[in-house]
Amino acid sequence: MILEGVVTNVVNFGAFVDVGVHQDGLVHISQLCDRFVADPKEVVKVGQVVKVKVLEVNEKLKRIGLSIKQAN
């Protein structure tokens, strides 16, 4: 599923994106783009609107895995 969301936080290992559910989803650093990324802040910033693909939903751990590179 492809969704549109807003980046809420950028951390060393990726970015958190609000896709309109109770829990923000995580875009791991490896799923930000097709090239190597040393610092996620080079690729995304807080408040940026992005398209993401839902990779995994784990209700037990309350985690949502997302990908920006697979959504494009």
mmJSON file of the N, C-alpha and C atoms, coordinates in Angstrom:
{"data_MODEL":{"atom_site":{
"group_PDB":["ATOM","ATOM","ATOM","ATOM","ATOM","ATOM","ATOM","ATOM","ATOM","ATOM","ATOM","ATOM","ATOM","ATOM","ATOM","ATOM","ATOM","ATOM","ATOM","ATOM","ATOM","ATOM","ATOM","ATOM","ATOM","ATOM","ATOM","ATOM","ATOM","ATOM","ATOM","ATOM","ATOM","ATOM","ATOM","ATOM","ATOM","ATOM","ATOM","ATOM","ATOM","ATOM","ATOM","ATOM","ATOM","ATOM","ATOM","ATOM","ATOM","ATOM","ATOM","ATOM","ATOM","ATOM","ATOM","ATOM","ATOM","ATOM","ATOM","ATOM","ATOM","ATOM","ATOM","ATOM","ATOM","ATOM","ATOM","ATOM","ATOM","ATOM","ATOM","ATOM","ATOM","ATOM","ATOM","ATOM","ATOM","ATOM","ATOM","ATOM","ATOM","ATOM","ATOM","ATOM","ATOM","ATOM","ATOM","ATOM","ATOM","ATOM","ATOM","ATOM","ATOM","ATOM","ATOM","ATOM","ATOM","ATOM","ATOM","ATOM","ATOM","ATOM","ATOM","ATOM","ATOM","ATOM","ATOM","ATOM","ATOM","ATOM","ATOM","ATOM","ATOM","ATOM","ATOM","ATOM","ATOM","ATOM","ATOM","ATOM","ATOM","ATOM","ATOM","ATOM","ATOM","ATOM","ATOM","ATOM","ATOM","ATOM","ATOM","ATOM","ATOM","ATOM","ATOM","ATOM","ATOM","ATOM","ATOM","ATOM","ATOM","ATOM","ATOM","ATOM","ATOM","ATOM","ATOM","ATOM","ATOM","ATOM","ATOM","ATOM","ATOM","ATOM","ATOM","ATOM","ATOM","ATOM","ATOM","ATOM","ATOM","ATOM","ATOM","ATOM","ATOM","ATOM","ATOM","ATOM","ATOM","ATOM","ATOM","ATOM","ATOM","ATOM","ATOM","ATOM","ATOM","ATOM","ATOM","ATOM","ATOM","ATOM","ATOM","ATOM","ATOM","ATOM","ATOM","ATOM","ATOM","ATOM","ATOM","ATOM","ATOM","ATOM","ATOM","ATOM","ATOM","ATOM","ATOM","ATOM","ATOM","ATOM","ATOM","ATOM","ATOM","ATOM","ATOM","ATOM","ATOM","ATOM","ATOM","ATOM","ATOM","ATOM","ATOM","ATOM"],
"id":[1,2,3,4,5,6,7,8,9,10,11,12,13,14,15,16,17,18,19,20,21,22,23,24,25,26,27,28,29,30,31,32,33,34,35,36,37,38,39,40,41,42,43,44,45,46,47,48,49,50,51,52,53,54,55,56,57,58,59,60,61,62,63,64,65,66,67,68,69,70,71,72,73,74,75,76,77,78,79,80,81,82,83,84,85,86,87,88,89,90,91,92,93,94,95,96,97,98,99,100,101,102,103,104,105,106,107,108,109,110,111,112,113,114,115,116,117,118,119,120,121,122,123,124,125,126,127,128,129,130,131,132,133,134,135,136,137,138,139,140,141,142,143,144,145,146,147,148,149,150,151,152,153,154,155,156,157,158,159,160,161,162,163,164,165,166,167,168,169,170,171,172,173,174,175,176,177,178,179,180,181,182,183,184,185,186,187,188,189,190,191,192,193,194,195,196,197,198,199,200,201,202,203,204,205,206,207,208,209,210,211,212,213,214,215,216],
"type_symbol":["N","C","C","N","C","C","N","C","C","N","C","C","N","C","C","N","C","C","N","C","C","N","C","C","N","C","C","N","C","C","N","C","C","N","C","C","N","C","C","N","C","C","N","C","C","N","C","C","N","C","C","N","C","C","N","C","C","N","C","C","N","C","C","N","C","C","N","C","C","N","C","C","N","C","C","N","C","C","N","C","C","N","C","C","N","C","C","N","C","C","N","C","C","N","C","C","N","C","C","N","C","C","N","C","C","N","C","C","N","C","C","N","C","C","N","C","C","N","C","C","N","C","C","N","C","C","N","C","C","N","C","C","N","C","C","N","C","C","N","C","C","N","C","C","N","C","C","N","C","C","N","C","C","N","C","C","N","C","C","N","C","C","N","C","C","N","C","C","N","C","C","N","C","C","N","C","C","N","C","C","N","C","C","N","C","C","N","C","C","N","C","C","N","C","C","N","C","C","N","C","C","N","C","C","N","C","C","N","C","C","N","C","C","N","C","C"],
"label_atom_id":["N","CA","C","N","CA","C","N","CA","C","N","CA","C","N","CA","C","N","CA","C","N","CA","C","N","CA","C","N","CA","C","N","CA","C","N","CA","C","N","CA","C","N","CA","C","N","CA","C","N","CA","C","N","CA","C","N","CA","C","N","CA","C","N","CA","C","N","CA","C","N","CA","C","N","CA","C","N","CA","C","N","CA","C","N","CA","C","N","CA","C","N","CA","C","N","CA","C","N","CA","C","N","CA","C","N","CA","C","N","CA","C","N","CA","C","N","CA","C","N","CA","C","N","CA","C","N","CA","C","N","CA","C","N","CA","C","N","CA","C","N","CA","C","N","CA","C","N","CA","C","N","CA","C","N","CA","C","N","CA","C","N","CA","C","N","CA","C","N","CA","C","N","CA","C","N","CA","C","N","CA","C","N","CA","C","N","CA","C","N","CA","C","N","CA","C","N","CA","C","N","CA","C","N","CA","C","N","CA","C","N","CA","C","N","CA","C","N","CA","C","N","CA","C","N","CA","C","N","CA","C","N","CA","C","N","CA","C","N","CA","C","N","CA","C","N","CA","C","N","CA","C"],
"label_alt_id":[null,null,null,null,null,null,null,null,null,null,null,null,null,null,null,null,null,null,null,null,null,null,null,null,null,null,null,null,null,null,null,null,null,null,null,null,null,null,null,null,null,null,null,null,null,null,null,null,null,null,null,null,null,null,null,null,null,null,null,null,null,null,null,null,null,null,null,null,null,null,null,null,null,null,null,null,null,null,null,null,null,null,null,null,null,null,null,null,null,null,null,null,null,null,null,null,null,null,null,null,null,null,null,null,null,null,null,null,null,null,null,null,null,null,null,null,null,null,null,null,null,null,null,null,null,null,null,null,null,null,null,null,null,null,null,null,null,null,null,null,null,null,null,null,null,null,null,null,null,null,null,null,null,null,null,null,null,null,null,null,null,null,null,null,null,null,null,null,null,null,null,null,null,null,null,null,null,null,null,null,null,null,null,null,null,null,null,null,null,null,null,null,null,null,null,null,null,null,null,null,null,null,null,null,null,null,null,null,null,null,null,null,null,null,null,null],
"label_comp_id":["MET","MET","MET","ILE","ILE","ILE","LEU","LEU","LEU","GLU","GLU","GLU","GLY","GLY","GLY","VAL","VAL","VAL","VAL","VAL","VAL","THR","THR","THR","ASN","ASN","ASN","VAL","VAL","VAL","VAL","VAL","VAL","ASN","ASN","ASN","PHE","PHE","PHE","GLY","GLY","GLY","ALA","ALA","ALA","PHE","PHE","PHE","VAL","VAL","VAL","ASP","ASP","ASP","VAL","VAL","VAL","GLY","GLY","GLY","VAL","VAL","VAL","HIS","HIS","HIS","GLN","GLN","GLN","ASP","ASP","ASP","GLY","GLY","GLY","LEU","LEU","LEU","VAL","VAL","VAL","HIS","HIS","HIS","ILE","ILE","ILE","SER","SER","SER","GLN","GLN","GLN","LEU","LEU","LEU","CYS","CYS","CYS","ASP","ASP","ASP","ARG","ARG","ARG","PHE","PHE","PHE","VAL","VAL","VAL","ALA","ALA","ALA","ASP","ASP","ASP","PRO","PRO","PRO","LYS","LYS","LYS","GLU","GLU","GLU","VAL","VAL","VAL","VAL","VAL","VAL","LYS","LYS","LYS","VAL","VAL","VAL","GLY","GLY","GLY","GLN","GLN","GLN","VAL","VAL","VAL","VAL","VAL","VAL","LYS","LYS","LYS","VAL","VAL","VAL","LYS","LYS","LYS","VAL","VAL","VAL","LEU","LEU","LEU","GLU","GLU","GLU","VAL","VAL","VAL","ASN","ASN","ASN","GLU","GLU","GLU","LYS","LYS","LYS","LEU","LEU","LEU","LYS","LYS","LYS","ARG","ARG","ARG","ILE","ILE","ILE","GLY","GLY","GLY","LEU","LEU","LEU","SER","SER","SER","ILE","ILE","ILE","LYS","LYS","LYS","GLN","GLN","GLN","ALA","ALA","ALA","ASN","ASN","ASN"],
"label_asym_id":["A","A","A","A","A","A","A","A","A","A","A","A","A","A","A","A","A","A","A","A","A","A","A","A","A","A","A","A","A","A","A","A","A","A","A","A","A","A","A","A","A","A","A","A","A","A","A","A","A","A","A","A","A","A","A","A","A","A","A","A","A","A","A","A","A","A","A","A","A","A","A","A","A","A","A","A","A","A","A","A","A","A","A","A","A","A","A","A","A","A","A","A","A","A","A","A","A","A","A","A","A","A","A","A","A","A","A","A","A","A","A","A","A","A","A","A","A","A","A","A","A","A","A","A","A","A","A","A","A","A","A","A","A","A","A","A","A","A","A","A","A","A","A","A","A","A","A","A","A","A","A","A","A","A","A","A","A","A","A","A","A","A","A","A","A","A","A","A","A","A","A","A","A","A","A","A","A","A","A","A","A","A","A","A","A","A","A","A","A","A","A","A","A","A","A","A","A","A","A","A","A","A","A","A","A","A","A","A","A","A","A","A","A","A","A","A"],
"label_entity_id":["1","1","1","1","1","1","1","1","1","1","1","1","1","1","1","1","1","1","1","1","1","1","1","1","1","1","1","1","1","1","1","1","1","1","1","1","1","1","1","1","1","1","1","1","1","1","1","1","1","1","1","1","1","1","1","1","1","1","1","1","1","1","1","1","1","1","1","1","1","1","1","1","1","1","1","1","1","1","1","1","1","1","1","1","1","1","1","1","1","1","1","1","1","1","1","1","1","1","1","1","1","1","1","1","1","1","1","1","1","1","1","1","1","1","1","1","1","1","1","1","1","1","1","1","1","1","1","1","1","1","1","1","1","1","1","1","1","1","1","1","1","1","1","1","1","1","1","1","1","1","1","1","1","1","1","1","1","1","1","1","1","1","1","1","1","1","1","1","1","1","1","1","1","1","1","1","1","1","1","1","1","1","1","1","1","1","1","1","1","1","1","1","1","1","1","1","1","1","1","1","1","1","1","1","1","1","1","1","1","1","1","1","1","1","1","1"],
"label_seq_id":[1,1,1,2,2,2,3,3,3,4,4,4,5,5,5,6,6,6,7,7,7,8,8,8,9,9,9,10,10,10,11,11,11,12,12,12,13,13,13,14,14,14,15,15,15,16,16,16,17,17,17,18,18,18,19,19,19,20,20,20,21,21,21,22,22,22,23,23,23,24,24,24,25,25,25,26,26,26,27,27,27,28,28,28,29,29,29,30,30,30,31,31,31,32,32,32,33,33,33,34,34,34,35,35,35,36,36,36,37,37,37,38,38,38,39,39,39,40,40,40,41,41,41,42,42,42,43,43,43,44,44,44,45,45,45,46,46,46,47,47,47,48,48,48,49,49,49,50,50,50,51,51,51,52,52,52,53,53,53,54,54,54,55,55,55,56,56,56,57,57,57,58,58,58,59,59,59,60,60,60,61,61,61,62,62,62,63,63,63,64,64,64,65,65,65,66,66,66,67,67,67,68,68,68,69,69,69,70,70,70,71,71,71,72,72,72],
"pdbx_PDB_ins_code":[null,null,null,null,null,null,null,null,null,null,null,null,null,null,null,null,null,null,null,null,null,null,null,null,null,null,null,null,null,null,null,null,null,null,null,null,null,null,null,null,null,null,null,null,null,null,null,null,null,null,null,null,null,null,null,null,null,null,null,null,null,null,null,null,null,null,null,null,null,null,null,null,null,null,null,null,null,null,null,null,null,null,null,null,null,null,null,null,null,null,null,null,null,null,null,null,null,null,null,null,null,null,null,null,null,null,null,null,null,null,null,null,null,null,null,null,null,null,null,null,null,null,null,null,null,null,null,null,null,null,null,null,null,null,null,null,null,null,null,null,null,null,null,null,null,null,null,null,null,null,null,null,null,null,null,null,null,null,null,null,null,null,null,null,null,null,null,null,null,null,null,null,null,null,null,null,null,null,null,null,null,null,null,null,null,null,null,null,null,null,null,null,null,null,null,null,null,null,null,null,null,null,null,null,null,null,null,null,null,null,null,null,null,null,null,null],
"Cartn_x":[0.834,0.0,0.893,0.581,1.324,0.503,1.147,0.486,1.299,0.669,1.361,1.435,2.596,2.763,3.694,3.834,4.669,5.78,7.019,8.158,8.029,8.029,7.875,9.192,10.145,11.424,12.466,13.688,14.799,15.855,16.235,17.218,18.356,19.392,20.563,20.241,19.215,18.903,17.728,17.204,16.113,15.225,13.955,13.007,11.649,10.973,9.624,8.635,7.585,6.606,5.2,4.423,3.03,2.184,1.554,0.721,-0.771,-1.112,-2.519,-3.088,-2.253,-2.709,-2.106,-2.418,-1.988,-0.474,0.201,1.645,2.377,3.451,4.281,5.038,5.235,5.991,7.452,8.313,9.746,10.206,10.906,11.603,13.065,13.527,14.919,15.849,17.046,18.023,18.261,18.18,18.398,17.224,16.081,14.884,14.584,15.526,15.292,15.439,16.503,16.694,17.607,17.804,18.558,20.062,20.564,22.006,22.343,23.639,24.081,23.807,23.284,22.981,23.76,24.648,25.41,24.607,23.893,23.115,21.706,20.679,19.304,18.871,19.5,19.137,19.504,20.363,20.706,19.549,18.662,17.621,16.235,15.903,14.575,14.725,13.654,13.647,12.272,12.225,10.974,9.981,8.75,7.704,7.55,8.499,8.449,7.353,6.591,5.563,6.212,6.039,6.671,5.654,5.919,5.138,5.906,5.196,5.827,5.048,5.755,5.13,5.174,4.056,3.996,4.638,5.71,6.404,5.93,5.673,5.339,4.512,3.524,2.751,2.811,3.38,3.481,2.665,1.434,0.536,1.042,1.655,2.145,3.21,4.155,5.225,4.881,3.706,3.25,4.277,4.684,5.653,5.096,5.424,5.048,6.349,6.684,7.865,7.483,8.193,7.886,9.094,8.868,9.943,9.603,10.547,10.378,10.865,11.985,12.566,11.668,10.89,9.987,8.684,8.405,7.153,7.3,8.531,8.759,8.931],
"Cartn_y":[-1.17,0.0,1.253,2.198,3.463,4.547,5.258,6.316,7.597,8.694,9.964,10.313,10.777,11.105,12.286,12.695,13.837,13.36,13.736,13.374,14.118,13.355,13.963,14.036,13.16,13.147,12.469,12.98,12.365,11.983,10.696,10.169,9.513,9.068,8.479,7.246,6.489,5.232,5.343,6.555,6.707,7.894,7.774,8.866,8.305,9.019,8.647,9.47,8.778,9.414,9.184,10.261,10.188,9.903,8.723,8.342,8.371,8.965,9.123,8.061,7.21,6.24,6.635,5.894,6.268,6.22,5.397,5.202,5.697,6.46,6.874,5.658,5.62,4.543,4.923,3.911,4.145,3.811,4.756,4.496,4.301,3.05,2.767,3.47,3.79,4.515,3.808,2.474,1.711,1.833,2.343,2.468,3.915,4.829,6.232,6.497,5.972,6.158,5.075,5.084,4.022,4.087,5.226,5.353,5.238,5.128,5.055,6.38,6.295,7.49,7.413,8.371,8.417,9.122,10.171,10.959,11.161,10.638,10.783,12.234,13.161,14.574,15.138,14.424,14.834,14.574,13.63,13.168,13.713,13.711,14.173,15.181,15.964,16.912,16.91,17.324,17.362,18.291,17.802,18.574,18.278,17.549,17.214,16.179,16.381,15.426,14.409,13.11,12.044,10.955,10.232,9.04,7.841,6.937,5.766,4.507,3.395,2.092,1.358,0.781,0.025,-1.34,-1.634,-2.911,-3.92,-3.427,-4.335,-3.609,-4.315,-3.806,-4.873,-4.511,-5.431,-4.859,-5.359,-4.837,-5.157,-6.316,-6.741,-5.78,-5.399,-4.478,-3.016,-2.784,-1.438,-0.738,-1.44,-0.894,-0.951,0.088,0.126,0.362,-0.564,-0.437,0.177,1.24,1.967,2.063,2.366,2.56,3.732,4.647,5.744,5.298,4.565,4.183,3.216,2.375,1.452,2.117,3.3,4.002,4.778,5.009,5.804,4.93],
"Cartn_z":[0.0,0.0,0.0,-0.854,-0.941,-0.237,0.682,1.441,1.367,1.726,1.833,3.315,3.735,5.14,5.321,6.582,6.933,7.867,7.557,8.394,9.718,10.835,12.155,12.921,12.585,13.285,12.404,12.433,11.695,12.719,12.709,13.652,12.881,13.581,12.924,12.085,12.471,11.785,10.817,10.591,9.643,9.967,9.581,9.793,10.185,11.074,11.468,10.655,10.159,9.284,9.839,9.936,10.356,9.123,9.098,7.955,8.296,9.445,9.788,10.711,11.284,12.282,13.627,14.669,16.015,16.203,15.448,15.598,14.351,14.549,13.411,12.879,11.566,10.951,10.81,10.744,10.61,9.196,8.577,7.319,7.71,7.639,7.998,7.008,7.459,6.623,5.284,5.284,4.045,3.073,3.532,2.697,2.304,2.572,2.231,0.737,0.118,-1.323,-1.866,-3.194,-3.861,-3.645,-3.219,-3.01,-1.524,-1.201,0.191,0.894,2.105,2.887,4.198,4.424,5.675,6.762,6.378,7.326,6.763,7.424,6.918,6.726,7.452,7.322,5.956,5.202,3.837,2.87,3.227,2.309,2.674,3.972,4.422,5.55,5.745,6.853,7.507,8.759,9.514,8.813,8.657,8.003,6.525,5.949,4.522,4.264,3.195,2.784,1.862,2.183,1.406,1.086,0.003,-0.315,0.223,0.906,1.498,1.147,1.089,0.899,2.233,2.628,3.875,3.633,4.388,4.256,5.287,6.5,7.589,8.635,9.187,10.316,11.405,12.555,13.678,14.826,14.963,15.993,17.392,17.559,18.867,19.401,18.542,18.936,18.646,18.034,17.652,16.764,15.692,14.739,13.325,12.566,11.16,10.369,9.488,8.654,7.314,6.929,5.697,4.793,3.514,2.554,1.638,1.49,0.535,-0.831,-0.874,-2.158,-2.931,-2.263,-2.959,-3.359,-2.83,-3.165,-4.484,-4.911,-6.128,-7.335],
"occupancy":[1.0,1.0,1.0,1.0,1.0,1.0,1.0,1.0,1.0,1.0,1.0,1.0,1.0,1.0,1.0,1.0,1.0,1.0,1.0,1.0,1.0,1.0,1.0,1.0,1.0,1.0,1.0,1.0,1.0,1.0,1.0,1.0,1.0,1.0,1.0,1.0,1.0,1.0,1.0,1.0,1.0,1.0,1.0,1.0,1.0,1.0,1.0,1.0,1.0,1.0,1.0,1.0,1.0,1.0,1.0,1.0,1.0,1.0,1.0,1.0,1.0,1.0,1.0,1.0,1.0,1.0,1.0,1.0,1.0,1.0,1.0,1.0,1.0,1.0,1.0,1.0,1.0,1.0,1.0,1.0,1.0,1.0,1.0,1.0,1.0,1.0,1.0,1.0,1.0,1.0,1.0,1.0,1.0,1.0,1.0,1.0,1.0,1.0,1.0,1.0,1.0,1.0,1.0,1.0,1.0,1.0,1.0,1.0,1.0,1.0,1.0,1.0,1.0,1.0,1.0,1.0,1.0,1.0,1.0,1.0,1.0,1.0,1.0,1.0,1.0,1.0,1.0,1.0,1.0,1.0,1.0,1.0,1.0,1.0,1.0,1.0,1.0,1.0,1.0,1.0,1.0,1.0,1.0,1.0,1.0,1.0,1.0,1.0,1.0,1.0,1.0,1.0,1.0,1.0,1.0,1.0,1.0,1.0,1.0,1.0,1.0,1.0,1.0,1.0,1.0,1.0,1.0,1.0,1.0,1.0,1.0,1.0,1.0,1.0,1.0,1.0,1.0,1.0,1.0,1.0,1.0,1.0,1.0,1.0,1.0,1.0,1.0,1.0,1.0,1.0,1.0,1.0,1.0,1.0,1.0,1.0,1.0,1.0,1.0,1.0,1.0,1.0,1.0,1.0,1.0,1.0,1.0,1.0,1.0,1.0,1.0,1.0,1.0,1.0,1.0,1.0],
"B_iso_or_equiv":[0.0,0.0,0.0,0.0,0.0,0.0,0.0,0.0,0.0,0.0,0.0,0.0,0.0,0.0,0.0,0.0,0.0,0.0,0.0,0.0,0.0,0.0,0.0,0.0,0.0,0.0,0.0,0.0,0.0,0.0,0.0,0.0,0.0,0.0,0.0,0.0,0.0,0.0,0.0,0.0,0.0,0.0,0.0,0.0,0.0,0.0,0.0,0.0,0.0,0.0,0.0,0.0,0.0,0.0,0.0,0.0,0.0,0.0,0.0,0.0,0.0,0.0,0.0,0.0,0.0,0.0,0.0,0.0,0.0,0.0,0.0,0.0,0.0,0.0,0.0,0.0,0.0,0.0,0.0,0.0,0.0,0.0,0.0,0.0,0.0,0.0,0.0,0.0,0.0,0.0,0.0,0.0,0.0,0.0,0.0,0.0,0.0,0.0,0.0,0.0,0.0,0.0,0.0,0.0,0.0,0.0,0.0,0.0,0.0,0.0,0.0,0.0,0.0,0.0,0.0,0.0,0.0,0.0,0.0,0.0,0.0,0.0,0.0,0.0,0.0,0.0,0.0,0.0,0.0,0.0,0.0,0.0,0.0,0.0,0.0,0.0,0.0,0.0,0.0,0.0,0.0,0.0,0.0,0.0,0.0,0.0,0.0,0.0,0.0,0.0,0.0,0.0,0.0,0.0,0.0,0.0,0.0,0.0,0.0,0.0,0.0,0.0,0.0,0.0,0.0,0.0,0.0,0.0,0.0,0.0,0.0,0.0,0.0,0.0,0.0,0.0,0.0,0.0,0.0,0.0,0.0,0.0,0.0,0.0,0.0,0.0,0.0,0.0,0.0,0.0,0.0,0.0,0.0,0.0,0.0,0.0,0.0,0.0,0.0,0.0,0.0,0.0,0.0,0.0,0.0,0.0,0.0,0.0,0.0,0.0,0.0,0.0,0.0,0.0,0.0,0.0],
"pdbx_formal_charge":[null,null,null,null,null,null,null,null,null,null,null,null,null,null,null,null,null,null,null,null,null,null,null,null,null,null,null,null,null,null,null,null,null,null,null,null,null,null,null,null,null,null,null,null,null,null,null,null,null,null,null,null,null,null,null,null,null,null,null,null,null,null,null,null,null,null,null,null,null,null,null,null,null,null,null,null,null,null,null,null,null,null,null,null,null,null,null,null,null,null,null,null,null,null,null,null,null,null,null,null,null,null,null,null,null,null,null,null,null,null,null,null,null,null,null,null,null,null,null,null,null,null,null,null,null,null,null,null,null,null,null,null,null,null,null,null,null,null,null,null,null,null,null,null,null,null,null,null,null,null,null,null,null,null,null,null,null,null,null,null,null,null,null,null,null,null,null,null,null,null,null,null,null,null,null,null,null,null,null,null,null,null,null,null,null,null,null,null,null,null,null,null,null,null,null,null,null,null,null,null,null,null,null,null,null,null,null,null,null,null,null,null,null,null,null,null],
"auth_seq_id":[1,1,1,2,2,2,3,3,3,4,4,4,5,5,5,6,6,6,7,7,7,8,8,8,9,9,9,10,10,10,11,11,11,12,12,12,13,13,13,14,14,14,15,15,15,16,16,16,17,17,17,18,18,18,19,19,19,20,20,20,21,21,21,22,22,22,23,23,23,24,24,24,25,25,25,26,26,26,27,27,27,28,28,28,29,29,29,30,30,30,31,31,31,32,32,32,33,33,33,34,34,34,35,35,35,36,36,36,37,37,37,38,38,38,39,39,39,40,40,40,41,41,41,42,42,42,43,43,43,44,44,44,45,45,45,46,46,46,47,47,47,48,48,48,49,49,49,50,50,50,51,51,51,52,52,52,53,53,53,54,54,54,55,55,55,56,56,56,57,57,57,58,58,58,59,59,59,60,60,60,61,61,61,62,62,62,63,63,63,64,64,64,65,65,65,66,66,66,67,67,67,68,68,68,69,69,69,70,70,70,71,71,71,72,72,72],
"auth_comp_id":["MET","MET","MET","ILE","ILE","ILE","LEU","LEU","LEU","GLU","GLU","GLU","GLY","GLY","GLY","VAL","VAL","VAL","VAL","VAL","VAL","THR","THR","THR","ASN","ASN","ASN","VAL","VAL","VAL","VAL","VAL","VAL","ASN","ASN","ASN","PHE","PHE","PHE","GLY","GLY","GLY","ALA","ALA","ALA","PHE","PHE","PHE","VAL","VAL","VAL","ASP","ASP","ASP","VAL","VAL","VAL","GLY","GLY","GLY","VAL","VAL","VAL","HIS","HIS","HIS","GLN","GLN","GLN","ASP","ASP","ASP","GLY","GLY","GLY","LEU","LEU","LEU","VAL","VAL","VAL","HIS","HIS","HIS","ILE","ILE","ILE","SER","SER","SER","GLN","GLN","GLN","LEU","LEU","LEU","CYS","CYS","CYS","ASP","ASP","ASP","ARG","ARG","ARG","PHE","PHE","PHE","VAL","VAL","VAL","ALA","ALA","ALA","ASP","ASP","ASP","PRO","PRO","PRO","LYS","LYS","LYS","GLU","GLU","GLU","VAL","VAL","VAL","VAL","VAL","VAL","LYS","LYS","LYS","VAL","VAL","VAL","GLY","GLY","GLY","GLN","GLN","GLN","VAL","VAL","VAL","VAL","VAL","VAL","LYS","LYS","LYS","VAL","VAL","VAL","LYS","LYS","LYS","VAL","VAL","VAL","LEU","LEU","LEU","GLU","GLU","GLU","VAL","VAL","VAL","ASN","ASN","ASN","GLU","GLU","GLU","LYS","LYS","LYS","LEU","LEU","LEU","LYS","LYS","LYS","ARG","ARG","ARG","ILE","ILE","ILE","GLY","GLY","GLY","LEU","LEU","LEU","SER","SER","SER","ILE","ILE","ILE","LYS","LYS","LYS","GLN","GLN","GLN","ALA","ALA","ALA","ASN","ASN","ASN"],
"auth_asym_id":["A","A","A","A","A","A","A","A","A","A","A","A","A","A","A","A","A","A","A","A","A","A","A","A","A","A","A","A","A","A","A","A","A","A","A","A","A","A","A","A","A","A","A","A","A","A","A","A","A","A","A","A","A","A","A","A","A","A","A","A","A","A","A","A","A","A","A","A","A","A","A","A","A","A","A","A","A","A","A","A","A","A","A","A","A","A","A","A","A","A","A","A","A","A","A","A","A","A","A","A","A","A","A","A","A","A","A","A","A","A","A","A","A","A","A","A","A","A","A","A","A","A","A","A","A","A","A","A","A","A","A","A","A","A","A","A","A","A","A","A","A","A","A","A","A","A","A","A","A","A","A","A","A","A","A","A","A","A","A","A","A","A","A","A","A","A","A","A","A","A","A","A","A","A","A","A","A","A","A","A","A","A","A","A","A","A","A","A","A","A","A","A","A","A","A","A","A","A","A","A","A","A","A","A","A","A","A","A","A","A","A","A","A","A","A","A"],
"auth_atom_id":["N","CA","C","N","CA","C","N","CA","C","N","CA","C","N","CA","C","N","CA","C","N","CA","C","N","CA","C","N","CA","C","N","CA","C","N","CA","C","N","CA","C","N","CA","C","N","CA","C","N","CA","C","N","CA","C","N","CA","C","N","CA","C","N","CA","C","N","CA","C","N","CA","C","N","CA","C","N","CA","C","N","CA","C","N","CA","C","N","CA","C","N","CA","C","N","CA","C","N","CA","C","N","CA","C","N","CA","C","N","CA","C","N","CA","C","N","CA","C","N","CA","C","N","CA","C","N","CA","C","N","CA","C","N","CA","C","N","CA","C","N","CA","C","N","CA","C","N","CA","C","N","CA","C","N","CA","C","N","CA","C","N","CA","C","N","CA","C","N","CA","C","N","CA","C","N","CA","C","N","CA","C","N","CA","C","N","CA","C","N","CA","C","N","CA","C","N","CA","C","N","CA","C","N","CA","C","N","CA","C","N","CA","C","N","CA","C","N","CA","C","N","CA","C","N","CA","C","N","CA","C","N","CA","C","N","CA","C","N","CA","C","N","CA","C","N","CA","C","N","CA","C"],
"pdbx_PDB_model_num":[1,1,1,1,1,1,1,1,1,1,1,1,1,1,1,1,1,1,1,1,1,1,1,1,1,1,1,1,1,1,1,1,1,1,1,1,1,1,1,1,1,1,1,1,1,1,1,1,1,1,1,1,1,1,1,1,1,1,1,1,1,1,1,1,1,1,1,1,1,1,1,1,1,1,1,1,1,1,1,1,1,1,1,1,1,1,1,1,1,1,1,1,1,1,1,1,1,1,1,1,1,1,1,1,1,1,1,1,1,1,1,1,1,1,1,1,1,1,1,1,1,1,1,1,1,1,1,1,1,1,1,1,1,1,1,1,1,1,1,1,1,1,1,1,1,1,1,1,1,1,1,1,1,1,1,1,1,1,1,1,1,1,1,1,1,1,1,1,1,1,1,1,1,1,1,1,1,1,1,1,1,1,1,1,1,1,1,1,1,1,1,1,1,1,1,1,1,1,1,1,1,1,1,1,1,1,1,1,1,1,1,1,1,1,1,1]
}}}
